């Protein structure tokens, strides 16, 4: 129902033209067949064969037949790069419409994260694979995501031997265009690989803010060492969460005791200090704020201190309003994208690469990630912000167990499908709330 009312079905049929004749399936049928296979808890294209003979599943969809695994594979091989880009753009247009339905206070700052990952494969005949710097054969997908709602905006498949930032600027620009006019301001975040200094001036001219990690070059470390002690101040990190009742006594650190007993080499953090300097990258026409994080470490073995170590971390930004602590905090919170990558890998299994070339596997990645996107859209339809946050933070498996795998009786007849729930759980309330809100969406 969410796919229909959000306009996803119509949009898929409008932008995809991969079939000469629609007998009996349309492009949207093929795409959603793969998506629903994942949302039914399956992980492989071959599992479609099980669903084709599941009477309850077919009644639930109101379908007489669904494509089999070989037909689904043939459909994926029909995609070109232009078709995949058109598919992502179509989904993002619908995504933008759902964002605009949110309250203005929830659309103040868009946090766009960039990162690369690996999609390993044991196949030796898959076109486009490469050997990564980790010594793993496979592909190297690029993920551009919106951290606010944990949504994958662009997922791009690449050979496994390409650098993490390869081609990222183009997709970052498309993400900026997607968020402009919806959010009041845009913040780009990424690790050191995504400090694409040649683009800094251009992004700043568009009033786009950024916080990127920066490589600790010897010259930059020398500048940090030249800063006086008065320029550094202790870093006070915000608590991970607010204590709702009373603070509890911390338990004994069992791991630390074992490390000391076995006399393992242990690097322990003693203190953190931050400072700031102005730095102009060689490919930029102006200087930017460079926040310096100095970590004072103690290298120990058992009870004995071997030596003290000082390490520097650098973060570059063009936002003059953020404090030094906020810059470090934004850079660290970017690491939450690793959780999204993990869910795309092992939650919806979008990076299983079931086909034999780069483009068809790219198509599978994008289509499979729609299962996670529908989960995010389900959350965005909920009227209460607290409920939205709960569903957005759910792992995919927990989402399936809480809101998809609900015991019910499926009654099909009278030109309608009736679901009779056989039990009540705490998440049924969210299902009803989303159902009511989804029914009011404009599918046109």
C-alpha positions as a Markdown table, in Angstrom:
| # | Residue | x | y | z |
|---|---|---|---|---|
| 1 | Unk | 0.0 | 0.0 | 0.0 |
| 2 | Unk | 2.9 | 2.3 | 0.8 |
| 3 | Unk | 4.5 | 1.6 | -2.6 |
| 4 | Unk | 1.2 | 2.5 | -4.3 |
| 5 | Unk | 0.2 | 5.5 | -2.3 |
| 6 | Unk | 3.6 | 7.0 | -2.4 |
| 7 | Unk | 3.6 | 6.8 | -6.2 |
| 8 | Unk | 6.5 | 4.4 | -6.4 |
| 9 | Unk | 4.6 | 1.9 | -8.6 |
| 10 | Unk | 3.7 | 4.6 | -11.2 |
| 11 | Unk | 7.1 | 6.2 | -11.1 |
| 12 | Unk | 8.9 | 2.9 | -11.8 |
| 13 | Unk | 6.7 | 2.2 | -14.8 |
| 14 | Unk | 7.2 | 5.8 | -16.0 |
| 15 | Unk | 11.0 | 5.9 | -15.9 |
| 16 | Unk | 11.9 | 2.2 | -16.7 |
| 17 | Unk | 11.4 | 0.9 | -20.3 |
| 18 | Unk | 13.1 | -2.4 | -20.3 |
| 19 | Unk | 10.4 | -4.7 | -21.6 |
| 20 | Unk | 9.0 | -4.7 | -25.1 |
| 21 | Unk | 5.7 | -6.2 | -24.1 |
| 22 | Unk | 4.0 | -6.4 | -20.7 |
| 23 | Unk | 2.8 | -10.0 | -20.6 |
| 24 | Unk | 1.9 | -10.2 | -17.8 |
| 25 | Unk | 4.5 | -8.2 | -15.8 |
| 26 | Unk | 5.4 | -4.5 | -15.8 |
| 27 | Unk | 8.8 | -3.1 | -14.8 |
| 28 | Unk | 7.4 | -2.2 | -11.4 |
| 29 | Unk | 6.3 | -5.8 | -10.9 |
| 30 | Unk | 9.8 | -7.0 | -11.4 |
| 31 | Unk | 11.4 | -4.4 | -9.2 |
| 32 | Unk | 8.9 | -4.9 | -6.3 |
| 33 | Unk | 9.1 | -8.6 | -6.7 |
| 34 | Unk | 12.8 | -8.5 | -5.6 |
| 35 | Unk | 12.0 | -5.9 | -2.9 |
| 36 | Unk | 9.2 | -7.9 | -1.4 |
| 37 | Unk | 11.3 | -11.1 | -1.5 |
| 38 | Unk | 13.7 | -9.3 | 0.9 |
| 39 | Unk | 10.9 | -7.9 | 3.0 |
| 40 | Unk | 9.6 | -11.4 | 3.4 |
| 41 | Unk | 12.9 | -12.3 | 5.1 |
| 42 | Unk | 14.7 | -13.9 | 2.2 |
| 43 | Unk | 18.3 | -13.2 | 1.1 |
| 44 | Unk | 18.7 | -14.8 | -2.3 |
| 45 | Unk | 17.1 | -14.5 | -5.7 |
| 46 | Unk | 16.6 | -18.3 | -5.7 |
| 47 | Unk | 14.2 | -17.8 | -2.7 |
| 48 | Unk | 11.6 | -16.4 | -5.1 |
| 49 | Unk | 10.9 | -20.0 | -6.1 |
| 50 | Unk | 9.7 | -20.6 | -2.5 |
| 51 | Unk | 7.4 | -17.6 | -2.6 |
| 52 | Unk | 5.8 | -18.5 | -5.9 |
| 53 | Unk | 4.3 | -21.6 | -4.2 |
| 54 | Unk | 3.4 | -19.9 | -1.0 |
| 55 | Unk | -0.4 | -19.5 | -1.1 |
| 56 | Unk | -0.6 | -17.1 | 1.8 |
| 57 | Unk | 2.1 | -14.8 | 0.3 |
| 58 | Unk | 0.3 | -14.7 | -3.1 |
| 59 | Unk | -3.0 | -14.0 | -1.4 |
| 60 | Unk | -1.3 | -11.2 | 0.6 |
| 61 | Unk | -0.1 | -9.5 | -2.6 |
| 62 | Unk | -3.3 | -10.2 | -4.5 |
| 63 | Unk | -1.2 | -11.7 | -7.3 |
| 64 | Unk | -1.9 | -14.8 | -9.4 |
| 65 | Unk | 1.8 | -15.3 | -10.2 |
| 66 | Unk | 5.2 | -13.6 | -9.7 |
| 67 | Unk | 8.4 | -13.8 | -11.7 |
| 68 | Unk | 10.6 | -16.8 | -11.0 |
| 69 | Unk | 14.4 | -16.4 | -10.2 |
| 70 | Unk | 15.6 | -16.9 | -13.8 |
| 71 | Unk | 13.1 | -14.2 | -15.0 |
| 72 | Unk | 14.3 | -11.9 | -12.2 |
| 73 | Unk | 17.9 | -12.4 | -13.3 |
| 74 | Unk | 17.1 | -11.7 | -16.9 |
| 75 | Unk | 15.4 | -8.5 | -15.9 |
| 76 | Unk | 18.5 | -7.3 | -14.0 |
| 77 | Unk | 20.7 | -8.0 | -17.0 |
| 78 | Unk | 18.5 | -5.6 | -19.1 |
| 79 | Unk | 19.6 | -2.6 | -17.1 |
| 80 | Unk | 22.1 | 0.0 | -18.4 |
| 81 | Unk | 23.9 | 2.6 | -16.4 |
| 82 | Unk | 21.4 | 5.2 | -17.5 |
| 83 | Unk | 18.5 | 3.1 | -16.4 |
| 84 | Unk | 20.0 | 2.7 | -12.9 |
| 85 | Unk | 20.5 | 6.4 | -12.6 |
| 86 | Unk | 17.0 | 7.0 | -13.7 |
| 87 | Unk | 15.7 | 4.5 | -11.1 |
| 88 | Unk | 17.7 | 6.3 | -8.3 |
| 89 | Unk | 16.5 | 9.7 | -9.4 |
| 90 | Unk | 12.9 | 8.5 | -9.5 |
| 91 | Unk | 13.0 | 7.2 | -6.0 |
| 92 | Unk | 14.7 | 10.4 | -4.8 |
| 93 | Unk | 11.9 | 12.5 | -6.3 |
| 94 | Unk | 9.4 | 10.6 | -4.2 |
| 95 | Unk | 11.7 | 10.7 | -1.2 |
| 96 | Unk | 11.9 | 14.5 | -1.5 |
| 97 | Unk | 8.1 | 14.7 | -1.5 |
| 98 | Unk | 7.9 | 12.8 | 1.8 |
| 99 | Unk | 10.6 | 15.1 | 3.3 |
| 100 | Unk | 8.5 | 18.1 | 2.5 |
| 101 | Unk | 5.6 | 16.7 | 4.6 |
| 102 | Unk | 7.7 | 16.9 | 7.7 |
| 103 | Unk | 7.7 | 19.9 | 10.1 |
| 104 | Unk | 10.2 | 22.7 | 9.4 |
| 105 | Unk | 12.1 | 22.0 | 12.6 |
| 106 | Unk | 12.9 | 18.5 | 11.3 |
| 107 | Unk | 14.3 | 19.9 | 8.1 |
| 108 | Unk | 16.8 | 22.4 | 9.5 |
| 109 | Unk | 20.1 | 20.7 | 8.5 |
| 110 | Unk | 20.6 | 17.8 | 6.1 |
| 111 | Unk | 23.7 | 15.7 | 7.0 |
| 112 | Unk | 25.0 | 14.0 | 3.9 |
| 113 | Unk | 27.5 | 11.2 | 4.5 |
| 114 | Unk | 29.9 | 9.7 | 2.0 |
| 115 | Unk | 31.8 | 6.4 | 2.3 |
| 116 | Unk | 33.0 | 3.5 | 0.3 |
| 117 | Unk | 32.8 | -0.2 | 1.2 |
| 118 | Unk | 33.5 | -3.6 | -0.3 |
| 119 | Unk | 31.3 | -6.2 | -1.8 |
| 120 | Unk | 33.4 | -9.4 | -1.9 |
| 121 | Unk | 32.7 | -12.3 | -4.1 |
| 122 | Unk | 34.2 | -15.8 | -4.6 |
| 123 | Unk | 33.0 | -15.8 | -8.2 |
| 124 | Unk | 35.8 | -15.8 | -10.8 |
| 125 | Unk | 33.7 | -15.0 | -13.8 |
| 126 | Unk | 32.0 | -11.8 | -12.7 |
| 127 | Unk | 32.8 | -8.9 | -15.0 |
| 128 | Unk | 34.1 | -5.7 | -13.5 |
| 129 | Unk | 35.5 | -7.2 | -10.3 |
| 130 | Unk | 38.9 | -6.0 | -8.9 |
| 131 | Unk | 41.4 | -6.7 | -6.1 |
| 132 | Unk | 40.9 | -4.2 | -3.3 |
| 133 | Unk | 43.7 | -2.9 | -1.1 |
| 134 | Unk | 42.6 | -5.4 | 1.5 |
| 135 | Unk | 43.4 | -8.2 | -0.9 |
| 136 | Unk | 39.7 | -9.1 | -1.4 |
| 137 | Unk | 38.2 | -9.7 | -4.9 |
| 138 | Unk | 34.9 | -8.1 | -5.6 |
| 139 | Unk | 33.3 | -4.7 | -6.1 |
| 140 | Unk | 33.7 | -1.4 | -4.2 |
| 141 | Unk | 30.3 | 0.4 | -3.9 |
| 142 | Unk | 30.1 | 4.0 | -3.0 |
| 143 | Unk | 27.3 | 5.1 | -0.7 |
| 144 | Unk | 25.9 | 8.6 | -0.4 |
| 145 | Unk | 23.3 | 8.7 | 2.4 |
| 146 | Unk | 21.2 | 11.1 | 4.4 |
| 147 | Unk | 22.1 | 10.7 | 8.1 |
| 148 | Unk | 18.9 | 12.4 | 9.3 |
| 149 | Unk | 16.7 | 9.5 | 8.3 |
| 150 | Unk | 19.4 | 6.9 | 7.5 |
| 151 | Unk | 18.3 | 6.8 | 3.8 |
| 152 | Unk | 20.6 | 5.7 | 1.0 |
| 153 | Unk | 20.4 | 8.5 | -1.6 |
| 154 | Unk | 22.9 | 7.1 | -4.2 |
| 155 | Unk | 24.5 | 3.6 | -4.3 |
| 156 | Unk | 27.1 | 3.3 | -7.0 |
| 157 | Unk | 28.8 | 0.0 | -7.9 |
| 158 | Unk | 32.5 | 0.2 | -8.9 |
| 159 | Unk | 35.4 | -2.3 | -9.5 |
| 160 | Unk | 37.1 | -3.4 | -6.3 |
| 161 | Unk | 40.4 | -1.7 | -7.1 |
| 162 | Unk | 39.2 | 1.9 | -7.3 |
| 163 | Unk | 40.0 | 4.5 | -4.6 |
| 164 | Unk | 37.2 | 5.1 | -2.1 |
| 165 | Unk | 36.5 | 8.6 | -3.3 |
| 166 | Unk | 36.6 | 7.9 | -7.0 |
| 167 | Unk | 33.7 | 9.7 | -8.8 |
| 168 | Unk | 32.2 | 10.8 | -5.5 |
| 169 | Unk | 32.0 | 14.5 | -6.3 |
| 170 | Unk | 29.5 | 14.0 | -9.0 |
| 171 | Unk | 27.1 | 12.0 | -6.7 |
| 172 | Unk | 27.7 | 14.5 | -3.8 |
| 173 | Unk | 26.5 | 17.3 | -6.2 |
| 174 | Unk | 23.4 | 15.3 | -7.1 |
| 175 | Unk | 22.7 | 14.8 | -3.3 |
| 176 | Unk | 23.1 | 18.6 | -2.7 |
| 177 | Unk | 20.6 | 19.3 | -5.5 |
| 178 | Unk | 18.2 | 16.8 | -4.0 |
| 179 | Unk | 18.3 | 18.4 | -0.5 |
| 180 | Unk | 18.2 | 22.1 | -1.7 |
| 181 | Unk | 14.8 | 23.7 | -1.1 |
| 182 | Unk | 13.9 | 21.1 | 1.5 |
| 183 | Unk | 16.4 | 21.6 | 4.2 |
| 184 | Unk | 17.5 | 25.1 | 5.4 |
| 185 | Unk | 21.2 | 24.1 | 5.2 |
| 186 | Unk | 23.3 | 21.2 | 4.0 |
| 187 | Unk | 26.3 | 19.7 | 5.8 |
| 188 | Unk | 28.7 | 17.2 | 4.0 |
| 189 | Unk | 30.6 | 14.7 | 6.1 |
| 190 | Unk | 33.3 | 12.2 | 5.2 |
| 191 | Unk | 36.6 | 10.7 | 6.2 |
| 192 | Unk | 40.0 | 11.8 | 4.9 |
| 193 | Unk | 39.5 | 10.1 | 1.5 |
| 194 | Unk | 36.6 | 12.5 | 0.8 |
| 195 | Unk | 38.5 | 15.7 | 1.5 |
| 196 | Unk | 38.2 | 16.6 | -2.2 |
| 197 | Unk | 39.9 | 20.0 | -1.9 |
| 198 | Unk | 39.3 | 20.9 | -5.5 |
| 199 | Unk | 35.6 | 21.2 | -4.8 |
| 200 | Unk | 35.8 | 23.1 | -1.5 |
| 201 | Unk | 35.5 | 26.6 | -3.0 |
| 202 | Unk | 32.7 | 25.5 | -5.3 |
| 203 | Unk | 30.7 | 24.0 | -2.4 |
| 204 | Unk | 31.3 | 27.0 | -0.2 |
| 205 | Unk | 30.0 | 29.3 | -3.0 |
| 206 | Unk | 26.8 | 27.3 | -2.9 |
| 207 | Unk | 26.6 | 27.9 | 0.9 |
| 208 | Unk | 27.1 | 24.2 | 1.5 |
| 209 | Unk | 28.9 | 23.4 | 4.8 |
| 210 | Unk | 31.2 | 20.5 | 5.2 |
| 211 | Unk | 33.3 | 18.7 | 7.9 |
| 212 | Unk | 35.9 | 16.3 | 6.5 |
| 213 | Unk | 38.7 | 14.4 | 8.1 |
| 214 | Unk | 42.1 | 15.5 | 6.8 |
| 215 | Unk | 45.4 | 13.5 | 6.3 |
| 216 | Unk | 48.0 | 14.2 | 9.0 |
| 217 | Unk | 50.7 | 15.4 | 6.6 |
| 218 | Unk | 54.1 | 16.1 | 8.2 |
| 219 | Unk | 53.8 | 19.9 | 7.4 |
| 220 | Unk | 50.4 | 20.0 | 9.1 |
| 221 | Unk | 51.7 | 18.1 | 12.1 |
| 222 | Unk | 54.6 | 20.6 | 12.3 |
| 223 | Unk | 52.1 | 23.4 | 12.4 |
| 224 | Unk | 50.1 | 21.7 | 15.2 |
| 225 | Unk | 53.3 | 21.2 | 17.2 |
| 226 | Unk | 54.1 | 24.9 | 16.8 |
| 227 | Unk | 50.9 | 25.9 | 18.5 |
| 228 | Unk | 51.4 | 27.1 | 22.0 |
| 229 | Unk | 50.0 | 25.2 | 25.0 |
| 230 | Unk | 47.5 | 28.1 | 25.5 |
| 231 | Unk | 45.9 | 27.4 | 22.1 |
| 232 | Unk | 44.8 | 23.9 | 23.2 |
| 233 | Unk | 42.0 | 23.2 | 25.6 |
| 234 | Unk | 40.6 | 20.0 | 27.0 |
| 235 | Unk | 38.0 | 18.3 | 24.8 |
| 236 | Unk | 34.7 | 17.8 | 26.6 |
| 237 | Unk | 32.6 | 15.2 | 24.8 |
| 238 | Unk | 28.9 | 15.2 | 25.1 |
| 239 | Unk | 27.4 | 12.1 | 26.9 |
| 240 | Unk | 26.3 | 9.2 | 24.7 |
| 241 | Unk | 22.8 | 9.4 | 26.2 |
| 242 | Unk | 20.8 | 11.1 | 28.9 |
| 243 | Unk | 20.3 | 9.2 | 32.1 |
| 244 | Unk | 16.5 | 8.8 | 32.5 |
| 245 | Unk | 16.6 | 7.7 | 36.2 |
| 246 | Unk | 19.8 | 7.7 | 38.3 |
| 247 | Unk | 23.4 | 7.2 | 37.3 |
| 248 | Unk | 24.5 | 3.6 | 37.9 |
| 249 | Unk | 27.8 | 2.4 | 39.3 |
| 250 | Unk | 30.2 | 1.3 | 36.6 |
| 251 | Unk | 31.0 | -2.4 | 36.5 |
| 252 | Unk | 34.6 | -3.7 | 36.6 |
| 253 | Unk | 36.4 | -3.6 | 33.3 |
| 254 | Unk | 37.1 | -7.3 | 32.8 |
| 255 | Unk | 39.0 | -6.9 | 29.6 |
| 256 | Unk | 41.4 | -4.3 | 31.0 |
| 257 | Unk | 42.2 | -6.7 | 33.9 |
| 258 | Unk | 43.0 | -9.5 | 31.5 |
| 259 | Unk | 45.2 | -7.2 | 29.3 |
| 260 | Unk | 47.3 | -6.3 | 32.4 |
| 261 | Unk | 47.5 | -9.9 | 33.7 |
| 262 | Unk | 48.7 | -11.3 | 30.4 |
| 263 | Unk | 51.0 | -8.3 | 29.9 |
| 264 | Unk | 49.5 | -7.5 | 26.4 |
| 265 | Unk | 50.6 | -4.3 | 24.7 |
| 266 | Unk | 47.9 | -1.7 | 25.6 |
| 267 | Unk | 47.4 | 1.8 | 24.2 |
| 268 | Unk | 45.4 | 3.8 | 26.7 |
| 269 | Unk | 43.9 | 7.2 | 26.1 |
| 270 | Unk | 44.9 | 9.7 | 28.8 |
| 271 | Unk | 43.5 | 13.0 | 27.6 |
| 272 | Unk | 42.2 | 14.9 | 24.5 |
| 273 | Unk | 42.8 | 18.5 | 23.6 |
| 274 | Unk | 41.6 | 20.6 | 20.7 |
| 275 | Unk | 42.9 | 23.7 | 19.0 |
| 276 | Unk | 42.3 | 25.5 | 15.7 |
| 277 | Unk | 44.3 | 27.1 | 12.9 |
| 278 | Unk | 43.7 | 28.5 | 9.5 |
| 279 | Unk | 44.8 | 26.3 | 6.6 |
| 280 | Unk | 44.7 | 26.8 | 2.8 |
| 281 | Unk | 44.8 | 23.6 | 0.7 |
| 282 | Unk | 46.9 | 23.9 | -2.4 |
| 283 | Unk | 43.8 | 23.5 | -4.7 |
| 284 | Unk | 41.8 | 26.2 | -2.8 |
| 285 | Unk | 41.8 | 29.9 | -3.3 |
| 286 | Unk | 41.0 | 30.6 | 0.4 |
| 287 | Unk | 41.8 | 29.3 | 3.9 |
| 288 | Unk | 39.5 | 27.1 | 5.9 |
| 289 | Unk | 39.2 | 26.3 | 9.6 |
| 290 | Unk | 41.4 | 23.3 | 10.6 |
| 291 | Unk | 40.5 | 21.8 | 13.9 |
| 292 | Unk | 43.3 | 19.9 | 15.6 |
| 293 | Unk | 42.5 | 17.0 | 17.9 |
| 294 | Unk | 45.5 | 16.0 | 20.0 |
| 295 | Unk | 45.3 | 12.6 | 21.7 |
| 296 | Unk | 47.7 | 11.9 | 24.6 |
| 297 | Unk | 48.3 | 8.2 | 24.7 |
| 298 | Unk | 50.1 | 5.9 | 27.1 |
| 299 | Unk | 51.6 | 2.7 | 25.7 |
| 300 | Unk | 51.7 | 0.1 | 28.4 |
| 301 | Unk | 52.6 | -3.5 | 28.9 |
| 302 | Unk | 51.1 | -5.1 | 32.0 |
| 303 | Unk | 51.6 | -2.6 | 34.8 |
| 304 | Unk | 54.6 | -1.0 | 33.2 |
| 305 | Unk | 54.4 | 2.2 | 31.1 |
| 306 | Unk | 56.6 | 1.8 | 28.0 |
| 307 | Unk | 56.3 | 5.4 | 26.6 |
| 308 | Unk | 53.9 | 8.2 | 26.0 |
| 309 | Unk | 52.6 | 8.9 | 22.5 |
| 310 | Unk | 50.9 | 11.9 | 21.0 |
| 311 | Unk | 48.8 | 11.6 | 17.9 |
| 312 | Unk | 47.1 | 14.3 | 15.9 |
| 313 | Unk | 43.8 | 14.2 | 14.0 |
| 314 | Unk | 42.7 | 17.0 | 11.7 |
| 315 | Unk | 39.2 | 18.1 | 10.6 |
| 316 | Unk | 38.6 | 20.8 | 8.0 |
| 317 | Unk | 35.4 | 22.8 | 7.8 |
| 318 | Unk | 34.0 | 26.0 | 6.3 |
| 319 | Unk | 31.3 | 26.5 | 9.0 |
| 320 | Unk | 32.3 | 29.5 | 11.2 |
| 321 | Unk | 29.5 | 29.0 | 13.7 |
| 322 | Unk | 30.4 | 25.5 | 14.9 |
| 323 | Unk | 32.6 | 25.2 | 18.0 |
| 324 | Unk | 35.7 | 23.1 | 17.9 |
| 325 | Unk | 34.0 | 20.4 | 20.0 |
| 326 | Unk | 31.0 | 20.4 | 17.6 |
| 327 | Unk | 33.3 | 19.9 | 14.6 |
| 328 | Unk | 34.9 | 16.9 | 16.3 |
| 329 | Unk | 31.5 | 15.6 | 17.3 |
| 330 | Unk | 30.1 | 15.9 | 13.7 |
| 331 | Unk | 33.1 | 14.0 | 12.3 |
| 332 | Unk | 32.7 | 11.2 | 14.9 |
| 333 | Unk | 29.0 | 10.9 | 14.4 |
| 334 | Unk | 29.6 | 10.3 | 10.7 |
| 335 | Unk | 30.8 | 6.8 | 11.7 |
| 336 | Unk | 27.1 | 5.9 | 12.2 |
| 337 | Unk | 27.1 | 5.4 | 8.4 |
| 338 | Unk | 29.0 | 2.2 | 9.1 |
| 339 | Unk | 25.8 | 0.9 | 10.7 |
| 340 | Unk | 23.8 | 1.7 | 7.6 |
| 341 | Unk | 26.4 | 0.0 | 5.4 |
| 342 | Unk | 26.2 | -3.0 | 7.7 |
| 343 | Unk | 22.4 | -3.1 | 7.3 |
| 344 | Unk | 22.6 | -2.9 | 3.5 |
| 345 | Unk | 25.2 | -5.7 | 3.5 |
| 346 | Unk | 23.8 | -8.1 | 6.0 |
| 347 | Unk | 20.3 | -6.8 | 6.7 |
| 348 | Unk | 18.7 | -6.5 | 3.3 |
| 349 | Unk | 21.7 | -8.3 | 1.7 |
| 350 | Unk | 21.9 | -5.7 | -1.1 |
| 351 | Unk | 25.6 | -6.5 | -1.8 |
| 352 | Unk | 25.4 | -10.2 | -2.5 |
| 353 | Unk | 26.2 | -9.6 | -6.2 |
| 354 | Unk | 24.1 | -12.5 | -7.7 |
| 355 | Unk | 24.6 | -11.5 | -11.3 |
| 356 | Unk | 27.7 | -11.9 | -13.6 |
| 357 | Unk | 28.6 | -8.3 | -14.5 |
| 358 | Unk | 29.1 | -4.9 | -12.8 |
| 359 | Unk | 26.0 | -3.2 | -14.1 |
| 360 | Unk | 23.4 | -5.9 | -13.4 |
| 361 | Unk | 24.9 | -6.3 | -9.9 |
| 362 | Unk | 24.6 | -2.5 | -9.5 |
| 363 | Unk | 20.9 | -2.8 | -10.5 |
| 364 | Unk | 20.4 | -5.5 | -7.8 |
| 365 | Unk | 22.1 | -3.3 | -5.2 |
| 366 | Unk | 19.8 | -0.3 | -5.9 |
| 367 | Unk | 16.7 | -2.4 | -6.1 |
| 368 | Unk | 17.5 | -4.4 | -2.9 |
| 369 | Unk | 18.2 | -1.1 | -1.0 |
| 370 | Unk | 14.6 | -0.1 | -1.8 |
| 371 | Unk | 13.6 | -2.6 | 1.0 |
| 372 | Unk | 15.5 | -0.4 | 3.5 |
| 373 | Unk | 14.1 | 2.7 | 1.9 |
| 374 | Unk | 10.5 | 1.4 | 2.3 |
| 375 | Unk | 11.3 | 0.9 | 6.0 |
| 376 | Unk | 12.5 | 4.5 | 6.3 |
| 377 | Unk | 9.4 | 5.7 | 4.5 |
| 378 | Unk | 7.2 | 3.6 | 6.8 |
| 379 | Unk | 8.9 | 5.5 | 9.7 |
| 380 | Unk | 8.4 | 8.9 | 8.1 |
| 381 | Unk | 4.6 | 8.3 | 7.8 |
| 382 | Unk | 4.3 | 8.0 | 11.6 |
| 383 | Unk | 2.8 | 11.1 | 13.2 |
| 384 | Unk | 4.9 | 11.0 | 16.4 |
| 385 | Unk | 8.5 | 11.9 | 16.1 |
| 386 | Unk | 9.5 | 9.5 | 18.9 |
| 387 | Unk | 7.9 | 6.6 | 17.0 |
| 388 | Unk | 9.8 | 7.7 | 13.8 |
| 389 | Unk | 13.1 | 7.7 | 15.6 |
| 390 | Unk | 12.4 | 4.2 | 17.1 |
| 391 | Unk | 11.7 | 2.7 | 13.6 |
| 392 | Unk | 14.5 | 4.5 | 11.9 |
| 393 | Unk | 17.0 | 3.1 | 14.4 |
| 394 | Unk | 15.7 | -0.4 | 14.1 |
| 395 | Unk | 17.9 | -3.0 | 12.5 |
| 396 | Unk | 16.2 | -4.6 | 9.4 |
| 397 | Unk | 15.8 | -8.0 | 11.1 |
| 398 | Unk | 14.1 | -6.4 | 14.1 |
| 399 | Unk | 11.8 | -4.4 | 11.8 |
| 400 | Unk | 10.7 | -7.6 | 10.0 |
| 401 | Unk | 10.0 | -9.4 | 13.3 |
| 402 | Unk | 8.2 | -6.4 | 14.8 |
| 403 | Unk | 6.1 | -5.1 | 11.9 |
| 404 | Unk | 6.2 | -7.6 | 9.0 |
| 405 | Unk | 6.1 | -11.1 | 10.5 |
| 406 | Unk | 2.8 | -10.6 | 12.3 |
| 407 | Unk | 0.5 | -13.7 | 12.6 |
| 408 | Unk | -2.7 | -13.0 | 10.8 |
| 409 | Unk | -5.4 | -14.6 | 8.7 |
| 410 | Unk | -5.5 | -13.6 | 5.0 |
| 411 | Unk | -9.0 | -13.6 | 3.5 |
| 412 | Unk | -9.1 | -12.8 | -0.2 |
| 413 | Unk | -12.5 | -12.2 | -1.7 |
| 414 | Unk | -15.1 | -9.6 | -2.7 |
| 415 | Unk | -12.5 | -7.6 | -4.6 |
| 416 | Unk | -10.5 | -7.0 | -1.4 |
| 417 | Unk | -7.9 | -8.5 | 0.9 |
| 418 | Unk | -8.8 | -8.7 | 4.5 |
| 419 | Unk | -6.1 | -9.3 | 7.2 |
| 420 | Unk | -7.4 | -10.6 | 10.5 |
| 421 | Unk | -4.6 | -10.1 | 13.1 |
| 422 | Unk | -4.3 | -13.1 | 15.5 |
| 423 | Unk | -2.4 | -11.3 | 18.2 |
| 424 | Unk | -1.5 | -7.9 | 19.6 |
| 425 | Unk | 2.0 | -6.7 | 20.2 |
| 426 | Unk | 3.4 | -3.3 | 21.2 |
| 427 | Unk | 4.3 | -2.5 | 17.6 |
| 428 | Unk | 0.8 | -3.1 | 16.2 |
| 429 | Unk | 0.0 | 0.5 | 17.2 |
| 430 | Unk | 2.7 | 1.7 | 14.8 |
| 431 | Unk | 1.3 | -0.4 | 12.0 |
| 432 | Unk | -2.2 | 1.1 | 12.4 |
| 433 | Unk | -0.8 | 4.7 | 12.7 |
| 434 | Unk | 1.3 | 4.2 | 9.5 |
| 435 | Unk | -1.7 | 2.6 | 7.7 |
| 436 | Unk | -3.9 | 5.6 | 8.5 |
| 437 | Unk | -1.2 | 8.1 | 7.4 |
| 438 | Unk | -0.4 | 6.1 | 4.2 |
| 439 | Unk | -4.0 | 6.1 | 3.2 |
| 440 | Unk | -3.9 | 9.8 | 3.1 |
| 441 | Unk | -0.9 | 10.1 | 0.8 |
| 442 | Unk | -1.4 | 11.6 | -2.6 |
| 443 | Unk | -0.5 | 8.9 | -5.1 |
| 444 | Unk | -0.7 | 11.2 | -8.0 |
